[in-house]
């Protein structure tokens, strides 16, 4: 799920020497604030 106003998404993946997999994502404009919802409230 992404925020309703999201216009850009970036994702990166890295594998550590021990084989652990790390996935990160970033999106713009920023969101995920306590007072915001990722969708339009009815």
N, C-alpha and C positions, 0 to 999 in steps of 0.2 A: 504494500500500500504506500502511496506517496501523497503528499499534501495536494489539495485542490489547486493551489496556485503554483505548483512546481513547474518550472520551465526547463531545468537542466538537472541531469543526474550523472554522477561519476562513480565508478566502482573500481576497486583495486583488490588484487589477490596476491598473497605472499605465502611461501612455504618455508618454514624454519628448517634449520639443520637437523632437528629431531623429527621432522615430518609433520609438525603441527601446521594447520592451514588457517590463515587469517584473512578474513574478508571484511572490507570496509566500504562504506558508501557515503556519499555526500550529495546534497541536493541544494538547489537555489531556486527561489530565495529561501533563506533559512526559516525554520519553523520549529515545531516541537516545544512550544511554550505551554506552561501549565494552563493558561487561560484560553488556549486555542484548540480547535478541533480539526482533525485532518479532512473533514468533510463539511458540507453545508448543513447546519442544524435546521430542522423543520420546526 
